[in-house]
């Protein structure tokens, strides 16, 4: 599976991973909601399980993806923006999406 991360997201994730609370954990992309051909995503700290693939990114950050949700997780793009508001935006360009 594949994951893309923009530079801002990589910086923020590295800070998160260096926090003592996240010691020994990895960042996982989870599906929070699914509607037909698209999904909504979030990040959380977790440990790998038997169903996970550890995906290496070009930013030297490994991401956990559950292979049982490969349809929606493969190709996910994690971005971090400072404007208009600070936060992660996680999309999957290979899947449908809608505008709020």
Phi and psi restraints in degrees (range 20) as a CNS / XPLOR table:
assign (resid 1 and name C) (resid 2 and name N)
       (resid 2 and name CA) (resid 2 and name C) 1.0 -125.6 20.0 2
assign (resid 2 and name N) (resid 2 and name CA)
       (resid 2 and name C) (resid 3 and name N) 1.0 148.1 20.0 2
assign (resid 2 and name C) (resid 3 and name N)
       (resid 3 and name CA) (resid 3 and name C) 1.0 -137.9 20.0 2
assign (resid 3 and name N) (resid 3 and name CA)
       (resid 3 and name C) (resid 4 and name N) 1.0 135.5 20.0 2
assign (resid 3 and name C) (resid 4 and name N)
       (resid 4 and name CA) (resid 4 and name C) 1.0 -111.8 20.0 2
assign (resid 4 and name N) (resid 4 and name CA)
       (resid 4 and name C) (resid 5 and name N) 1.0 143.8 20.0 2
assign (resid 4 and name C) (resid 5 and name N)
       (resid 5 and name CA) (resid 5 and name C) 1.0 -133.2 20.0 2
assign (resid 5 and name N) (resid 5 and name CA)
       (resid 5 and name C) (resid 6 and name N) 1.0 131.6 20.0 2
assign (resid 5 and name C) (resid 6 and name N)
       (resid 6 and name CA) (resid 6 and name C) 1.0 -80.6 20.0 2
assign (resid 6 and name N) (resid 6 and name CA)
       (resid 6 and name C) (resid 7 and name N) 1.0 167.5 20.0 2
assign (resid 6 and name C) (resid 7 and name N)
       (resid 7 and name CA) (resid 7 and name C) 1.0 -58.8 20.0 2
assign (resid 7 and name N) (resid 7 and name CA)
       (resid 7 and name C) (resid 8 and name N) 1.0 -44.5 20.0 2
assign (resid 7 and name C) (resid 8 and name N)
       (resid 8 and name CA) (resid 8 and name C) 1.0 -59.5 20.0 2
assign (resid 8 and name N) (resid 8 and name CA)
       (resid 8 and name C) (resid 9 and name N) 1.0 -44.3 20.0 2
assign (resid 8 and name C) (resid 9 and name N)
       (resid 9 and name CA) (resid 9 and name C) 1.0 -62.4 20.0 2
assign (resid 9 and name N) (resid 9 and name CA)
       (resid 9 and name C) (resid 10 and name N) 1.0 -40.6 20.0 2
assign (resid 9 and name C) (resid 10 and name N)
       (resid 10 and name CA) (resid 10 and name C) 1.0 -62.1 20.0 2
assign (resid 10 and name N) (resid 10 and name CA)
       (resid 10 and name C) (resid 11 and name N) 1.0 -42.3 20.0 2
assign (resid 10 and name C) (resid 11 and name N)
       (resid 11 and name CA) (resid 11 and name C) 1.0 -61.1 20.0 2
assign (resid 11 and name N) (resid 11 and name CA)
       (resid 11 and name C) (resid 12 and name N) 1.0 -48.0 20.0 2
assign (resid 11 and name C) (resid 12 and name N)
       (resid 12 and name CA) (resid 12 and name C) 1.0 -66.2 20.0 2
assign (resid 12 and name N) (resid 12 and name CA)
       (resid 12 and name C) (resid 13 and name N) 1.0 -41.4 20.0 2
assign (resid 12 and name C) (resid 13 and name N)
       (resid 13 and name CA) (resid 13 and name C) 1.0 -64.3 20.0 2
assign (resid 13 and name N) (resid 13 and name CA)
       (resid 13 and name C) (resid 14 and name N) 1.0 -39.7 20.0 2
assign (resid 13 and name C) (resid 14 and name N)
       (resid 14 and name CA) (resid 14 and name C) 1.0 -61.4 20.0 2
assign (resid 14 and name N) (resid 14 and name CA)
       (resid 14 and name C) (resid 15 and name N) 1.0 -40.9 20.0 2
assign (resid 14 and name C) (resid 15 and name N)
       (resid 15 and name CA) (resid 15 and name C) 1.0 -61.8 20.0 2
assign (resid 15 and name N) (resid 15 and name CA)
       (resid 15 and name C) (resid 16 and name N) 1.0 -45.1 20.0 2
assign (resid 15 and name C) (resid 16 and name N)
       (resid 16 and name CA) (resid 16 and name C) 1.0 -60.2 20.0 2
assign (resid 16 and name N) (resid 16 and name CA)
       (resid 16 and name C) (resid 17 and name N) 1.0 -43.2 20.0 2
assign (resid 16 and name C) (resid 17 and name N)
       (resid 17 and name CA) (resid 17 and name C) 1.0 -70.3 20.0 2
assign (resid 17 and name N) (resid 17 and name CA)
       (resid 17 and name C) (resid 18 and name N) 1.0 -23.8 20.0 2
assign (resid 17 and name C) (resid 18 and name N)
       (resid 18 and name CA) (resid 18 and name C) 1.0 -86.5 20.0 2
assign (resid 18 and name N) (resid 18 and name CA)
       (resid 18 and name C) (resid 19 and name N) 1.0 -2.7 20.0 2
assign (resid 18 and name C) (resid 19 and name N)
       (resid 19 and name CA) (resid 19 and name C) 1.0 -73.0 20.0 2
assign (resid 19 and name N) (resid 19 and name CA)
       (resid 19 and name C) (resid 20 and name N) 1.0 136.9 20.0 2
assign (resid 19 and name C) (resid 20 and name N)
       (resid 20 and name CA) (resid 20 and name C) 1.0 -56.0 20.0 2
assign (resid 20 and name N) (resid 20 and name CA)
       (resid 20 and name C) (resid 21 and name N) 1.0 -31.3 20.0 2
assign (resid 20 and name C) (resid 21 and name N)
       (resid 21 and name CA) (resid 21 and name C) 1.0 -65.2 20.0 2
assign (resid 21 and name N) (resid 21 and name CA)
       (resid 21 and name C) (resid 22 and name N) 1.0 -25.9 20.0 2
assign (resid 21 and name C) (resid 22 and name N)
       (resid 22 and name CA) (resid 22 and name C) 1.0 -98.6 20.0 2
assign (resid 22 and name N) (resid 22 and name CA)
       (resid 22 and name C) (resid 23 and name N) 1.0 8.4 20.0 2
assign (resid 22 and name C) (resid 23 and name N)
       (resid 23 and name CA) (resid 23 and name C) 1.0 -53.4 20.0 2
assign (resid 23 and name N) (resid 23 and name CA)
       (resid 23 and name C) (resid 24 and name N) 1.0 128.8 20.0 2
assign (resid 23 and name C) (resid 24 and name N)
       (resid 24 and name CA) (resid 24 and name C) 1.0 80.3 20.0 2
assign (resid 24 and name N) (resid 24 and name CA)
       (resid 24 and name C) (resid 25 and name N) 1.0 -2.8 20.0 2
assign (resid 24 and name C) (resid 25 and name N)
       (resid 25 and name CA) (resid 25 and name C) 1.0 -103.3 20.0 2
assign (resid 25 and name N) (resid 25 and name CA)
       (resid 25 and name C) (resid 26 and name N) 1.0 167.8 20.0 2
assign (resid 25 and name C) (resid 26 and name N)
       (resid 26 and name CA) (resid 26 and name C) 1.0 -122.4 20.0 2
assign (resid 26 and name N) (resid 26 and name CA)
       (resid 26 and name C) (resid 27 and name N) 1.0 166.1 20.0 2
assign (resid 26 and name C) (resid 27 and name N)
       (resid 27 and name CA) (resid 27 and name C) 1.0 -90.9 20.0 2
assign (resid 27 and name N) (resid 27 and name CA)
       (resid 27 and name C) (resid 28 and name N) 1.0 131.0 20.0 2
assign (resid 27 and name C) (resid 28 and name N)
       (resid 28 and name CA) (resid 28 and name C) 1.0 -115.5 20.0 2
assign (resid 28 and name N) (resid 28 and name CA)
       (resid 28 and name C) (resid 29 and name N) 1.0 140.0 20.0 2
assign (resid 28 and name C) (resid 29 and name N)
       (resid 29 and name CA) (resid 29 and name C) 1.0 -94.6 20.0 2
assign (resid 29 and name N) (resid 29 and name CA)
       (resid 29 and name C) (resid 30 and name N) 1.0 125.7 20.0 2
assign (resid 29 and name C) (resid 30 and name N)
       (resid 30 and name CA) (resid 30 and name C) 1.0 -116.7 20.0 2
assign (resid 30 and name N) (resid 30 and name CA)
       (resid 30 and name C) (resid 31 and name N) 1.0 157.9 20.0 2
assign (resid 30 and name C) (resid 31 and name N)
       (resid 31 and name CA) (resid 31 and name C) 1.0 -95.0 20.0 2
assign (resid 31 and name N) (resid 31 and name CA)
       (resid 31 and name C) (resid 32 and name N) 1.0 122.6 20.0 2
assign (resid 31 and name C) (resid 32 and name N)
       (resid 32 and name CA) (resid 32 and name C) 1.0 -92.9 20.0 2
assign (resid 32 and name N) (resid 32 and name CA)
       (resid 32 and name C) (resid 33 and name N) 1.0 -31.1 20.0 2
assign (resid 32 and name C) (resid 33 and name N)
       (resid 33 and name CA) (resid 33 and name C) 1.0 -150.8 20.0 2
assign (resid 33 and name N) (resid 33 and name CA)
       (resid 33 and name C) (resid 34 and name N) 1.0 150.8 20.0 2
assign (resid 33 and name C) (resid 34 and name N)
       (resid 34 and name CA) (resid 34 and name C) 1.0 -134.0 20.0 2
assign (resid 34 and name N) (resid 34 and name CA)
       (resid 34 and name C) (resid 35 and name N) 1.0 129.7 20.0 2
assign (resid 34 and name C) (resid 35 and name N)
       (resid 35 and name CA) (resid 35 and name C) 1.0 -130.4 20.0 2
assign (resid 35 and name N) (resid 35 and name CA)
       (resid 35 and name C) (resid 36 and name N) 1.0 108.6 20.0 2
assign (resid 35 and name C) (resid 36 and name N)
       (resid 36 and name CA) (resid 36 and name C) 1.0 53.6 20.0 2
assign (resid 36 and name N) (resid 36 and name CA)
       (resid 36 and name C) (resid 37 and name N) 1.0 -107.9 20.0 2
assign (resid 36 and name C) (resid 37 and name N)
       (resid 37 and name CA) (resid 37 and name C) 1.0 -97.2 20.0 2
assign (resid 37 and name N) (resid 37 and name CA)
       (resid 37 and name C) (resid 38 and name N) 1.0 8.3 20.0 2
assign (resid 37 and name C) (resid 38 and name N)
       (resid 38 and name CA) (resid 38 and name C) 1.0 -144.1 20.0 2
assign (resid 38 and name N) (resid 38 and name CA)
       (resid 38 and name C) (resid 39 and name N) 1.0 168.0 20.0 2
assign (resid 38 and name C) (resid 39 and name N)
       (resid 39 and name CA) (resid 39 and name C) 1.0 -140.7 20.0 2
assign (resid 39 and name N) (resid 39 and name CA)
       (resid 39 and name C) (resid 40 and name N) 1.0 164.6 20.0 2
assign (resid 39 and name C) (resid 40 and name N)
       (resid 40 and name CA) (resid 40 and name C) 1.0 -110.8 20.0 2
assign (resid 40 and name N) (resid 40 and name CA)
       (resid 40 and name C) (resid 41 and name N) 1.0 144.8 20.0 2
assign (resid 40 and name C) (resid 41 and name N)
       (resid 41 and name CA) (resid 41 and name C) 1.0 -125.6 20.0 2
assign (resid 41 and name N) (resid 41 and name CA)
       (resid 41 and name C) (resid 42 and name N) 1.0 160.4 20.0 2
assign (resid 41 and name C) (resid 42 and name N)
       (resid 42 and name CA) (resid 42 and name C) 1.0 -148.1 20.0 2
assign (resid 42 and name N) (resid 42 and name CA)
       (resid 42 and name C) (resid 43 and name N) 1.0 167.7 20.0 2
assign (resid 42 and name C) (resid 43 and name N)
       (resid 43 and name CA) (resid 43 and name C) 1.0 -111.2 20.0 2
assign (resid 43 and name N) (resid 43 and name CA)
       (resid 43 and name C) (resid 44 and name N) 1.0 147.0 20.0 2
assign (resid 43 and name C) (resid 44 and name N)
       (resid 44 and name CA) (resid 44 and name C) 1.0 -151.8 20.0 2
assign (resid 44 and name N) (resid 44 and name CA)
       (resid 44 and name C) (resid 45 and name N) 1.0 160.3 20.0 2
assign (resid 44 and name C) (resid 45 and name N)
       (resid 45 and name CA) (resid 45 and name C) 1.0 -85.8 20.0 2
assign (resid 45 and name N) (resid 45 and name CA)
       (resid 45 and name C) (resid 46 and name N) 1.0 141.9 20.0 2
assign (resid 45 and name C) (resid 46 and name N)
       (resid 46 and name CA) (resid 46 and name C) 1.0 -161.7 20.0 2
assign (resid 46 and name N) (resid 46 and name CA)
       (resid 46 and name C) (resid 47 and name N) 1.0 171.3 20.0 2
assign (resid 46 and name C) (resid 47 and name N)
       (resid 47 and name CA) (resid 47 and name C) 1.0 -108.1 20.0 2
assign (resid 47 and name N) (resid 47 and name CA)
       (resid 47 and name C) (resid 48 and name N) 1.0 148.4 20.0 2
assign (resid 47 and name C) (resid 48 and name N)
       (resid 48 and name CA) (resid 48 and name C) 1.0 -63.3 20.0 2
assign (resid 48 and name N) (resid 48 and name CA)
       (resid 48 and name C) (resid 49 and name N) 1.0 145.9 20.0 2
assign (resid 48 and name C) (resid 49 and name N)
       (resid 49 and name CA) (resid 49 and name C) 1.0 -119.3 20.0 2
assign (resid 49 and name N) (resid 49 and name CA)
       (resid 49 and name C) (resid 50 and name N) 1.0 178.0 20.0 2
assign (resid 49 and name C) (resid 50 and name N)
       (resid 50 and name CA) (resid 50 and name C) 1.0 -64.6 20.0 2
assign (resid 50 and name N) (resid 50 and name CA)
       (resid 50 and name C) (resid 51 and name N) 1.0 -19.9 20.0 2
assign (resid 50 and name C) (resid 51 and name N)
       (resid 51 and name CA) (resid 51 and name C) 1.0 -93.0 20.0 2
assign (resid 51 and name N) (resid 51 and name CA)
       (resid 51 and name C) (resid 52 and name N) 1.0 1.0 20.0 2
assign (resid 51 and name C) (resid 52 and name N)
       (resid 52 and name CA) (resid 52 and name C) 1.0 -94.1 20.0 2
assign (resid 52 and name N) (resid 52 and name CA)
       (resid 52 and name C) (resid 53 and name N) 1.0 151.0 20.0 2
assign (resid 52 and name C) (resid 53 and name N)
       (resid 53 and name CA) (resid 53 and name C) 1.0 -112.8 20.0 2
assign (resid 53 and name N) (resid 53 and name CA)
       (resid 53 and name C) (resid 54 and name N) 1.0 133.2 20.0 2
assign (resid 53 and name C) (resid 54 and name N)
       (resid 54 and name CA) (resid 54 and name C) 1.0 -92.6 20.0 2
assign (resid 54 and name N) (resid 54 and name CA)
       (resid 54 and name C) (resid 55 and name N) 1.0 111.8 20.0 2
assign (resid 54 and name C) (resid 55 and name N)
       (resid 55 and name CA) (resid 55 and name C) 1.0 -98.3 20.0 2
assign (resid 55 and name N) (resid 55 and name CA)
       (resid 55 and name C) (resid 56 and name N) 1.0 124.2 20.0 2
assign (resid 55 and name C) (resid 56 and name N)
       (resid 56 and name CA) (resid 56 and name C) 1.0 -83.6 20.0 2
assign (resid 56 and name N) (resid 56 and name CA)
       (resid 56 and name C) (resid 57 and name N) 1.0 137.0 20.0 2
assign (resid 56 and name C) (resid 57 and name N)
       (resid 57 and name CA) (resid 57 and name C) 1.0 -111.2 20.0 2
assign (resid 57 and name N) (resid 57 and name CA)
       (resid 57 and name C) (resid 58 and name N) 1.0 168.1 20.0 2
assign (resid 57 and name C) (resid 58 and name N)
       (resid 58 and name CA) (resid 58 and name C) 1.0 -75.4 20.0 2
assign (resid 58 and name N) (resid 58 and name CA)
       (resid 58 and name C) (resid 59 and name N) 1.0 -0.3 20.0 2
assign (resid 58 and name C) (resid 59 and name N)
       (resid 59 and name CA) (resid 59 and name C) 1.0 -105.4 20.0 2
assign (resid 59 and name N) (resid 59 and name CA)
       (resid 59 and name C) (resid 60 and name N) 1.0 15.0 20.0 2
assign (resid 59 and name C) (resid 60 and name N)
       (resid 60 and name CA) (resid 60 and name C) 1.0 61.2 20.0 2
assign (resid 60 and name N) (resid 60 and name CA)
       (resid 60 and name C) (resid 61 and name N) 1.0 31.6 20.0 2
assign (resid 60 and name C) (resid 61 and name N)
       (resid 61 and name CA) (resid 61 and name C) 1.0 -121.0 20.0 2
assign (resid 61 and name N) (resid 61 and name CA)
       (resid 61 and name C) (resid 62 and name N) 1.0 126.7 20.0 2
assign (resid 61 and name C) (resid 62 and name N)
       (resid 62 and name CA) (resid 62 and name C) 1.0 -89.0 20.0 2
assign (resid 62 and name N) (resid 62 and name CA)
       (resid 62 and name C) (resid 63 and name N) 1.0 137.5 20.0 2
assign (resid 62 and name C) (resid 63 and name N)
       (resid 63 and name CA) (resid 63 and name C) 1.0 -119.6 20.0 2
assign (resid 63 and name N) (resid 63 and name CA)
       (resid 63 and name C) (resid 64 and name N) 1.0 137.1 20.0 2
assign (resid 63 and name C) (resid 64 and name N)
       (resid 64 and name CA) (resid 64 and name C) 1.0 -87.8 20.0 2
assign (resid 64 and name N) (resid 64 and name CA)
       (resid 64 and name C) (resid 65 and name N) 1.0 131.3 20.0 2
assign (resid 64 and name C) (resid 65 and name N)
       (resid 65 and name CA) (resid 65 and name C) 1.0 -130.0 20.0 2
assign (resid 65 and name N) (resid 65 and name CA)
       (resid 65 and name C) (resid 66 and name N) 1.0 136.1 20.0 2
assign (resid 65 and name C) (resid 66 and name N)
       (resid 66 and name CA) (resid 66 and name C) 1.0 -80.8 20.0 2
assign (resid 66 and name N) (resid 66 and name CA)
       (resid 66 and name C) (resid 67 and name N) 1.0 118.9 20.0 2
assign (resid 66 and name C) (resid 67 and name N)
       (resid 67 and name CA) (resid 67 and name C) 1.0 -63.6 20.0 2
assign (resid 67 and name N) (resid 67 and name CA)
       (resid 67 and name C) (resid 68 and name N) 1.0 -20.3 20.0 2
assign (resid 67 and name C) (resid 68 and name N)
       (resid 68 and name CA) (resid 68 and name C) 1.0 -70.8 20.0 2
assign (resid 68 and name N) (resid 68 and name CA)
       (resid 68 and name C) (resid 69 and name N) 1.0 -17.4 20.0 2
assign (resid 68 and name C) (resid 69 and name N)
       (resid 69 and name CA) (resid 69 and name C) 1.0 -111.5 20.0 2
assign (resid 69 and name N) (resid 69 and name CA)
       (resid 69 and name C) (resid 70 and name N) 1.0 26.7 20.0 2
assign (resid 69 and name C) (resid 70 and name N)
       (resid 70 and name CA) (resid 70 and name C) 1.0 -56.1 20.0 2
assign (resid 70 and name N) (resid 70 and name CA)
       (resid 70 and name C) (resid 71 and name N) 1.0 -34.9 20.0 2
assign (resid 70 and name C) (resid 71 and name N)
       (resid 71 and name CA) (resid 71 and name C) 1.0 -53.8 20.0 2
assign (resid 71 and name N) (resid 71 and name CA)
       (resid 71 and name C) (resid 72 and name N) 1.0 -40.8 20.0 2
assign (resid 71 and name C) (resid 72 and name N)
       (resid 72 and name CA) (resid 72 and name C) 1.0 -98.2 20.0 2
assign (resid 72 and name N) (resid 72 and name CA)
       (resid 72 and name C) (resid 73 and name N) 1.0 -23.8 20.0 2
assign (resid 72 and name C) (resid 73 and name N)
       (resid 73 and name CA) (resid 73 and name C) 1.0 -89.8 20.0 2
assign (resid 73 and name N) (resid 73 and name CA)
       (resid 73 and name C) (resid 74 and name N) 1.0 -28.3 20.0 2
assign (resid 73 and name C) (resid 74 and name N)
       (resid 74 and name CA) (resid 74 and name C) 1.0 -67.1 20.0 2
assign (resid 74 and name N) (resid 74 and name CA)
       (resid 74 and name C) (resid 75 and name N) 1.0 123.9 20.0 2
assign (resid 74 and name C) (resid 75 and name N)
       (resid 75 and name CA) (resid 75 and name C) 1.0 92.6 20.0 2
assign (resid 75 and name N) (resid 75 and name CA)
       (resid 75 and name C) (resid 76 and name N) 1.0 9.3 20.0 2
assign (resid 75 and name C) (resid 76 and name N)
       (resid 76 and name CA) (resid 76 and name C) 1.0 -65.6 20.0 2
assign (resid 76 and name N) (resid 76 and name CA)
       (resid 76 and name C) (resid 77 and name N) 1.0 145.6 20.0 2
assign (resid 76 and name C) (resid 77 and name N)
       (resid 77 and name CA) (resid 77 and name C) 1.0 -121.7 20.0 2
assign (resid 77 and name N) (resid 77 and name CA)
       (resid 77 and name C) (resid 78 and name N) 1.0 118.6 20.0 2
assign (resid 77 and name C) (resid 78 and name N)
       (resid 78 and name CA) (resid 78 and name C) 1.0 -103.7 20.0 2
assign (resid 78 and name N) (resid 78 and name CA)
       (resid 78 and name C) (resid 79 and name N) 1.0 119.4 20.0 2
assign (resid 78 and name C) (resid 79 and name N)
       (resid 79 and name CA) (resid 79 and name C) 1.0 -124.0 20.0 2
assign (resid 79 and name N) (resid 79 and name CA)
       (resid 79 and name C) (resid 80 and name N) 1.0 154.8 20.0 2
assign (resid 79 and name C) (resid 80 and name N)
       (resid 80 and name CA) (resid 80 and name C) 1.0 -128.6 20.0 2
assign (resid 80 and name N) (resid 80 and name CA)
       (resid 80 and name C) (resid 81 and name N) 1.0 129.6 20.0 2
assign (resid 80 and name C) (resid 81 and name N)
       (resid 81 and name CA) (resid 81 and name C) 1.0 -120.0 20.0 2
assign (resid 81 and name N) (resid 81 and name CA)
       (resid 81 and name C) (resid 82 and name N) 1.0 146.8 20.0 2
assign (resid 81 and name C) (resid 82 and name N)
       (resid 82 and name CA) (resid 82 and name C) 1.0 -96.7 20.0 2
assign (resid 82 and name N) (resid 82 and name CA)
       (resid 82 and name C) (resid 83 and name N) 1.0 -23.0 20.0 2
assign (resid 82 and name C) (resid 83 and name N)
       (resid 83 and name CA) (resid 83 and name C) 1.0 -132.4 20.0 2
assign (resid 83 and name N) (resid 83 and name CA)
       (resid 83 and name C) (resid 84 and name N) 1.0 149.3 20.0 2
assign (resid 83 and name C) (resid 84 and name N)
       (resid 84 and name CA) (resid 84 and name C) 1.0 -69.0 20.0 2
assign (resid 84 and name N) (resid 84 and name CA)
       (resid 84 and name C) (resid 85 and name N) 1.0 -24.8 20.0 2
assign (resid 84 and name C) (resid 85 and name N)
       (resid 85 and name CA) (resid 85 and name C) 1.0 -138.9 20.0 2
assign (resid 85 and name N) (resid 85 and name CA)
       (resid 85 and name C) (resid 86 and name N) 1.0 153.7 20.0 2
assign (resid 85 and name C) (resid 86 and name N)
       (resid 86 and name CA) (resid 86 and name C) 1.0 -74.8 20.0 2
assign (resid 86 and name N) (resid 86 and name CA)
       (resid 86 and name C) (resid 87 and name N) 1.0 131.9 20.0 2
assign (resid 86 and name C) (resid 87 and name N)
       (resid 87 and name CA) (resid 87 and name C) 1.0 163.0 20.0 2
assign (resid 87 and name N) (resid 87 and name CA)
       (resid 87 and name C) (resid 88 and name N) 1.0 168.7 20.0 2
assign (resid 87 and name C) (resid 88 and name N)
       (resid 88 and name CA) (resid 88 and name C) 1.0 -81.7 20.0 2
assign (resid 88 and name N) (resid 88 and name CA)
       (resid 88 and name C) (resid 89 and name N) 1.0 143.8 20.0 2
assign (resid 88 and name C) (resid 89 and name N)
       (resid 89 and name CA) (resid 89 and name C) 1.0 -125.1 20.0 2
assign (resid 89 and name N) (resid 89 and name CA)
       (resid 89 and name C) (resid 90 and name N) 1.0 119.9 20.0 2
assign (resid 89 and name C) (resid 90 and name N)
       (resid 90 and name CA) (resid 90 and name C) 1.0 -118.6 20.0 2
assign (resid 90 and name N) (resid 90 and name CA)
       (resid 90 and name C) (resid 91 and name N) 1.0 120.4 20.0 2
assign (resid 90 and name C) (resid 91 and name N)
       (resid 91 and name CA) (resid 91 and name C) 1.0 -132.8 20.0 2
assign (resid 91 and name N) (resid 91 and name CA)
       (resid 91 and name C) (resid 92 and name N) 1.0 167.8 20.0 2
assign (resid 91 and name C) (resid 92 and name N)
       (resid 92 and name CA) (resid 92 and name C) 1.0 -128.6 20.0 2
assign (resid 92 and name N) (resid 92 and name CA)
       (resid 92 and name C) (resid 93 and name N) 1.0 98.6 20.0 2
assign (resid 92 and name C) (resid 93 and name N)
       (resid 93 and name CA) (resid 93 and name C) 1.0 -58.5 20.0 2
assign (resid 93 and name N) (resid 93 and name CA)
       (resid 93 and name C) (resid 94 and name N) 1.0 -22.2 20.0 2
assign (resid 93 and name C) (resid 94 and name N)
       (resid 94 and name CA) (resid 94 and name C) 1.0 -83.2 20.0 2
assign (resid 94 and name N) (resid 94 and name CA)
       (resid 94 and name C) (resid 95 and name N) 1.0 -6.0 20.0 2
assign (resid 94 and name C) (resid 95 and name N)
       (resid 95 and name CA) (resid 95 and name C) 1.0 -114.9 20.0 2
assign (resid 95 and name N) (resid 95 and name CA)
       (resid 95 and name C) (resid 96 and name N) 1.0 161.0 20.0 2
assign (resid 95 and name C) (resid 96 and name N)
       (resid 96 and name CA) (resid 96 and name C) 1.0 -64.8 20.0 2
assign (resid 96 and name N) (resid 96 and name CA)
       (resid 96 and name C) (resid 97 and name N) 1.0 158.7 20.0 2
assign (resid 96 and name C) (resid 97 and name N)
       (resid 97 and name CA) (resid 97 and name C) 1.0 -152.4 20.0 2
assign (resid 97 and name N) (resid 97 and name CA)
       (resid 97 and name C) (resid 98 and name N) 1.0 160.2 20.0 2
assign (resid 97 and name C) (resid 98 and name N)
       (resid 98 and name CA) (resid 98 and name C) 1.0 -128.1 20.0 2
assign (resid 98 and name N) (resid 98 and name CA)
       (resid 98 and name C) (resid 99 and name N) 1.0 162.6 20.0 2
assign (resid 98 and name C) (resid 99 and name N)
       (resid 99 and name CA) (resid 99 and name C) 1.0 -102.5 20.0 2
assign (resid 99 and name N) (resid 99 and name CA)
       (resid 99 and name C) (resid 100 and name N) 1.0 137.1 20.0 2
